[in-house]
């Protein structure tokens, strides 16, 4: 079976497109940037707004905690992804 010139050109274009996608996905936007390190920190609850608590962390990014039953001034340990603005309370 012989490929026509248009089929060869399509195959070359598809291969180049695939290689460009692989290069861009590994060099420009690496997959491992999507995986963030978990950070654990002991914090003080600043406010509780109807079950949504707000805390300040060492990375200077205020964190939001959903379904929070703690009162302002309570100390707790939270877990959050590095650079993210949301956190969860770690239960002992």
C-alpha positions as YAML, in Angstrom:
chain: A
units: angstrom
residues:
- id: 1
  name: UNK
  ca: [0.00, 0.00, 0.00]
- id: 2
  name: UNK
  ca: [1.48, 3.28, -1.13]
- id: 3
  name: UNK
  ca: [0.74, 6.55, 0.70]
- id: 4
  name: UNK
  ca: [-0.11, 9.58, -1.39]
- id: 5
  name: UNK
  ca: [1.77, 12.84, -0.90]
- id: 6
  name: UNK
  ca: [-1.16, 14.40, 0.99]
- id: 7
  name: UNK
  ca: [-1.29, 11.41, 3.36]
- id: 8
  name: UNK
  ca: [2.48, 11.68, 3.92]
- id: 9
  name: UNK
  ca: [2.13, 15.41, 4.63]
- id: 10
  name: UNK
  ca: [-0.70, 14.72, 7.07]
- id: 11
  name: UNK
  ca: [1.37, 12.07, 8.81]
- id: 12
  name: UNK
  ca: [4.35, 14.43, 9.12]
- id: 13
  name: UNK
  ca: [2.10, 17.24, 10.41]
- id: 14
  name: UNK
  ca: [0.47, 14.90, 12.96]
- id: 15
  name: UNK
  ca: [3.86, 13.66, 14.15]
- id: 16
  name: UNK
  ca: [5.21, 17.21, 14.47]
- id: 17
  name: UNK
  ca: [2.06, 18.23, 16.36]
- id: 18
  name: UNK
  ca: [2.45, 15.29, 18.74]
- id: 19
  name: UNK
  ca: [6.14, 16.01, 19.38]
- id: 20
  name: UNK
  ca: [5.41, 19.71, 19.96]
- id: 21
  name: UNK
  ca: [2.70, 18.76, 22.47]
- id: 22
  name: UNK
  ca: [5.07, 16.46, 24.34]
- id: 23
  name: UNK
  ca: [7.81, 19.11, 24.47]
- id: 24
  name: UNK
  ca: [5.41, 21.80, 25.66]
- id: 25
  name: UNK
  ca: [3.85, 19.57, 28.30]
- id: 26
  name: UNK
  ca: [7.21, 18.56, 29.80]
- id: 27
  name: UNK
  ca: [9.26, 21.74, 29.50]
- id: 28
  name: UNK
  ca: [6.82, 24.62, 29.60]
- id: 29
  name: UNK
  ca: [4.11, 23.23, 31.90]
- id: 30
  name: UNK
  ca: [5.45, 20.20, 33.77]
- id: 31
  name: UNK
  ca: [2.88, 17.86, 35.23]
- id: 32
  name: UNK
  ca: [4.58, 17.82, 38.62]
- id: 33
  name: UNK
  ca: [3.66, 21.51, 39.09]
- id: 34
  name: UNK
  ca: [0.10, 20.27, 39.61]
- id: 35
  name: UNK
  ca: [1.18, 18.20, 42.60]
- id: 36
  name: UNK
  ca: [1.65, 20.45, 45.61]
- id: 37
  name: UNK
  ca: [3.34, 19.63, 48.89]
- id: 38
  name: UNK
  ca: [1.04, 19.40, 51.90]
- id: 39
  name: UNK
  ca: [1.88, 21.90, 54.62]
- id: 40
  name: UNK
  ca: [0.78, 21.43, 58.23]
- id: 41
  name: UNK
  ca: [0.64, 24.46, 60.49]
- id: 42
  name: UNK
  ca: [-0.79, 25.33, 63.87]
- id: 43
  name: UNK
  ca: [-2.94, 28.45, 63.54]
- id: 44
  name: UNK
  ca: [-5.44, 30.56, 65.45]
- id: 45
  name: UNK
  ca: [-8.94, 30.97, 64.03]
- id: 46
  name: UNK
  ca: [-9.45, 34.66, 63.21]
- id: 47
  name: UNK
  ca: [-13.16, 34.63, 62.34]
- id: 48
  name: UNK
  ca: [-15.98, 32.18, 61.83]
- id: 49
  name: UNK
  ca: [-18.55, 33.38, 59.31]
- id: 50
  name: UNK
  ca: [-21.44, 30.86, 59.41]
- id: 51
  name: UNK
  ca: [-19.18, 27.80, 59.23]
- id: 52
  name: UNK
  ca: [-16.41, 29.33, 57.11]
- id: 53
  name: UNK
  ca: [-13.29, 30.05, 59.15]
- id: 54
  name: UNK
  ca: [-10.44, 32.30, 58.18]
- id: 55
  name: UNK
  ca: [-6.84, 31.94, 59.37]
- id: 56
  name: UNK
  ca: [-3.51, 33.60, 58.65]
- id: 57
  name: UNK
  ca: [-0.53, 31.37, 57.84]
- id: 58
  name: UNK
  ca: [3.23, 31.84, 57.59]
- id: 59
  name: UNK
  ca: [3.09, 32.05, 53.78]
- id: 60
  name: UNK
  ca: [1.00, 35.27, 54.11]
- id: 61
  name: UNK
  ca: [-1.89, 33.79, 52.11]
- id: 62
  name: UNK
  ca: [-5.13, 33.91, 54.13]
- id: 63
  name: UNK
  ca: [-6.73, 30.48, 54.24]
- id: 64
  name: UNK
  ca: [-10.44, 29.62, 54.10]
- id: 65
  name: UNK
  ca: [-11.72, 26.56, 55.97]
- id: 66
  name: UNK
  ca: [-15.16, 25.22, 54.99]
- id: 67
  name: UNK
  ca: [-17.48, 23.48, 57.51]
- id: 68
  name: UNK
  ca: [-15.60, 24.92, 60.47]
- id: 69
  name: UNK
  ca: [-17.18, 24.62, 63.92]
- id: 70
  name: UNK
  ca: [-14.40, 26.38, 65.86]
- id: 71
  name: UNK
  ca: [-14.66, 29.79, 67.50]
- id: 72
  name: UNK
  ca: [-12.41, 32.81, 66.93]
- id: 73
  name: UNK
  ca: [-9.30, 32.48, 69.09]
- id: 74
  name: UNK
  ca: [-9.27, 28.66, 69.04]
- id: 75
  name: UNK
  ca: [-5.96, 27.01, 68.11]
- id: 76
  name: UNK
  ca: [-5.96, 24.14, 65.63]
- id: 77
  name: UNK
  ca: [-3.72, 22.41, 63.12]
- id: 78
  name: UNK
  ca: [-4.56, 22.78, 59.44]
- id: 79
  name: UNK
  ca: [-3.37, 21.15, 56.25]
- id: 80
  name: UNK
  ca: [-3.10, 23.06, 52.98]
- id: 81
  name: UNK
  ca: [-1.35, 22.86, 49.65]
- id: 82
  name: UNK
  ca: [1.61, 25.16, 49.23]
- id: 83
  name: UNK
  ca: [0.42, 28.44, 47.70]
- id: 84
  name: UNK
  ca: [-3.30, 27.63, 47.94]
- id: 85
  name: UNK
  ca: [-5.94, 29.73, 49.69]
- id: 86
  name: UNK
  ca: [-8.02, 26.89, 51.19]
- id: 87
  name: UNK
  ca: [-7.26, 24.52, 54.02]
- id: 88
  name: UNK
  ca: [-8.72, 21.69, 56.06]
- id: 89
  name: UNK
  ca: [-8.59, 21.07, 59.79]
- id: 90
  name: UNK
  ca: [-6.48, 18.10, 60.81]
- id: 91
  name: UNK
  ca: [-8.21, 15.95, 63.38]
- id: 92
  name: UNK
  ca: [-5.95, 14.32, 65.95]
...
